[in-house]
Amino acid sequence: MDSSDKRLGPFGYLTLYLFTWGGAVVYLRQTGADWTFPLVSLGVFGLGLSLLTLVLTHWSNPPPVIVKRPALETGAILAFLVVYAFGFLGWAMQALQAAMPPGQGQEVAILVVKLIAHVVLPAILLVALGAHLEPLLETHLDRRGFWLTLSVLGIALIGLLAVVSPSVHQIQDLKPKFSTLAWAAPMAFVWMALEAGLTEEFLFRAVLQTRLAALLKSEWGALLIGAVLFALAHFPGLYFRGDPGVDGYSTDPWQVIAFTIATLSPLAILFGTIWSRTRSLLLCVLLHAAVDVLPALPDFLRIWAPQ
């Protein structure tokens, strides 16, 4: 490398990320908030499962995503994210939930609005800038490692959530019939693949991470900086729409910011690693659904299959 090249290397980006994450954890501890779960989040998602992903995709040869105007496209996407975070997560979702009573109608409306905000609008923006969407939408089903990664990580994620989350007990308390679970569990998986998987993975991995990688000329930089931006984007929704019963909520905005970075960015590192190693949006979407399906299933049963 030319000695005049001042770009950070992988170690530099990793150091910057750990400094940011560590500062968030210290702030949580100083303010009396839970600072132990972020340690678990980093250890399990940011380190353990991300390393497992690297092993599973060892023979993968992910194709590059060509970004013709990195600075312009990255700037446009970052500006969009600011509007998205405060306008959509901070205001529009609150207005939508206030306008409609809880239930099936509200759930469908939220799904539609999320797809528009996370997929349709950024896709339109990229097309307007002259970018091609096809490389972002490839499934890469035939690429080496796809099915192995899906199987191993999928089982690991669902098994982990079955142990650490209260979801299984909550489902048992509802006493659903086996025939109900037989259709509700797969439908909840599909629902979460659309509402959480497709929406967040398209915007933050396929769109944002590829632009950052082109701008920084570093997959490591894109992955780690993208993970922090993913976490920060959740701040307005948690701060403006949260309540004392929601994990991470606080009247102190800095504590909420610290919570998002410390807790959510390690999860984004996992999915950023999956994207960078496979370039498969479908794989990211399915594995994201594997994380969310058990925690979401109790509410799905209450709304769509009331006893």
N, C-alpha and C positions, 0 to 999 in steps of 0.2 A: 504493500500500500504506500502511496505517495506520502511523504512525511508532512506535506502541507494539508493533508486531509484531516480535518478537525472533527469528523463525525465520531460519535460515540460507538464503541464496539459493544458486543453482547454483555461483557462484564460491566461496562459503564451503565448501560440501560438497566441491568439487574440491580446494580448498586443504587441507582436513582429510585427504582421501584421500591426496594426494601427500605430505603430511607423514608419514603413517603408512607408506606404501609406501617413501618415501625412508629413513625410520628403519630399516626392515627390511633394506634393501639395505646401509646403512652397517654394521649389525650383522653381516651376512654377511661383508662385506669385513674387518671387524676380527677376526673369528674364523677367517679363512682359508678360508671356504667360497666356493663359486662364486657370484659376485655379477654376472657378466656376462650369464648367461641371463635373469635378471629384466629387464634392460634390453631384451633382444630381445622378451620376453613383453609388456612394456608397450608397446613400439613397434609390434609387429605386431598383437597382439590388442586391447590396451586403447585404442590410438590408431588405427592404420591400418585394421583391419577394422571397428572400431566406426564410424569416420567413413564408410567405404564403406556400412555398413548404413544410416546416416542418409541418404545419397544415394539408395540403392535404395528406401528407404521414404519418400521425400520427400512423396509424395502420399497416404501412408497416413493414415487418420483413426481411430486405435485407440479402441475403446469403453472407457469407464471401468469399473472393477470396483468395485461398491458394497460397502463394508465397514461394517456397521451399528455395530459396537462396536470401533473400532480398537485402543484401549488393551487391552481384555480379550483380543481375538484375537491381537494381537501378543505380549502377555505369555505367553499360553498356548503359542504357537508357539515362542517363544524358550526357554521351559522345556522343551518337547519336544525342541528341538535340543540342549540340554545333555545330556539323557538319551540321545538318539540318538548324539551324538558319543562319549560315554564308555561308555555301555552297549552300543550296537550296534557302532560302528566300533572301539572300544577293547577290548571284551571278547567280545561275542557272535560276531563274525566270527572272532576267534582261536579260540574254543571250537569253532565249527563246522568250521574247517579242521583242527583237531587231532582232531576226532571222526571225520572221514571221510578216506579216502585220496584223493590227487589223482586227478582223472579226470572222466568225464562225470557221474557221480552227484553229486560235489561241486559241479560247475559248475551243475547244475540246482538243487541245494539253495541255493546262494548266490543265484541269480537269484530264486528264490521268496522267500527271506528278505529280500532287498533290496526287492522289490516291496511286501512287507508293511510294512517299516520306513519306506520313503520315500513310499509312495502310500496304502496302505490305512489305516494308523494315523493319519496327519495328516488324511486325508479324514474319518475317523470323528470326530476331534477337532473339526474345523470344523463338521460337521453337528451335533454335540452342543452347539456354541456358537450354533447357529441360522444359520450361514452357508450360502450357496448355492454348490454346486460347479459348476453349469452354466457360468458365465462363465469358469471356469478351464480348462474342457475343450473350448472352442470351437476348431475347426480354422481357421476363417476362410479356407478355400480360395478363396472367391470374392472376397476382398478384393484391391484393387489392390496390386500389389507382391509378393504371396506367391510366385508362381512365379519371378519375376525374382530375388528375394532368395535363394530356395532354389537356383536354378541357379548364379548368380554366386558366392555365398558357398560353396556346396557344392564347386564346382570349385576355388575358391581354397584352401579348407581341405585338401582331399585332395591337391591339387598341392603345397601347402606341406609337408605331412607326408611326402609322397613324397621331397622333397628333403632335409629337415632330420633326419628320423628314420632309423634303420638298418633299418626294417621291410622295405623292398624287397629289400635284400641278404639279410636273414634268410629271407624267403620264397624267394628264389632258391636259398639254401643247402639248403632242404628239398627242392628239385626236385619240386614237385607236378606232376601231370599237368594239362593244360589242362582236361580234363573235370572234374577235382576242383575246380580253381579256379572253374569255371563255376557250381558250386552253393555252394562254400564261401564265396566272397567275398560274394554276396548274403545268405547265411545269417548270416555274421559281422556284416554291417551290421544286419540285423534284431535279432540278439542284443544288439549294443551299443546299438541304439536303445531296447531294453527295459532292459538292465542298467545302462547309464550315462545314456542320454538321458532316458527317461521318469522314472526314479527321481530324478535330481538336478534336472531342470528342473521337475518338478511341485513338489517340496518347496521349492526355493530361489527359483525364479522365480514360478511360479503362486501358491504359497501365501505364502512369506515376503515377497517383494518387493511384492506387492499390499497386504499388511498394513502394511508399513513406509511405503509411499506414502500410505496413508490416515492413518496416525498422524502422520507428519512433514508431510503436505500438500505433498509434494515428490517428483516422479518421480526427480529427480537424487539427492536424499538417499537414497531407497530403493535406487536402483541402486548407488551407491557404498558405502553402509554394508552393503547386502546382499552386495556383492562381498567385503568384508572378512570378514563372517560366514561366507560360503561357504568362504573360505580357512581360517579358524580351525577350522571343523567337521572339516577333514581332519587336524588335529593329532593327536588321540588315535590314529587308525588308523596314521598314519606313525610316531609315537613309540613306541607300545606293540607294534605288529606288524611294524615295519620291521626291516631289518638293514643292515649296512654296504654291501650291494650295491644298495640302493634309493636313488634320487636323493632328496636332502634329509634322509636319516636322520642323526641325531646323538644322542649321549648327553646333549647339552645341550638341554633342552627349549626354551629361548629361541631357539636357532638353528633348531630345527624350526618354531617359530612364525614366525620371520622368513622362513624359506623358503616357507612356505605363503602368507603375505601377498604377498611379493615376486613369487612365481612364478604362483600360482593366481588371485589376485584380478583380474589383467588379463583372464584368460580369462572370468571371471565378468562383467566389465564388458561384454564382447562379447555374451554371451548375455542379460545384463540389458537391453542396448540392443535386441536383437532382440525380447525380450518386451515392453518398454515401447512399441516402435514398431508392433507387430503384434498383440499379445495372442493370438498363436497358439502354443499349447503344442505342436502338431504340428510347426510350423516349427522351434521350439527343439530338439525331440527329434531331428528328422532331421539338423539341422546339428551337433548334439552327436555323433551317430553318425558324421558325416563326419570329425570330429576324431579319434575313437577307433578307427575300423575298421582302418586300416592297422597301427597299433601292436599291435592285438589279433589280427590275422590269423595271424601265425606260431604263437602259442599255440593259436588255434582249430584250425588245421590239425593240430598235434601231438595235440590231444585228440580231435577229431572225425573226422579223416581221416589216421590214422597210416599210413605207408608200409609 
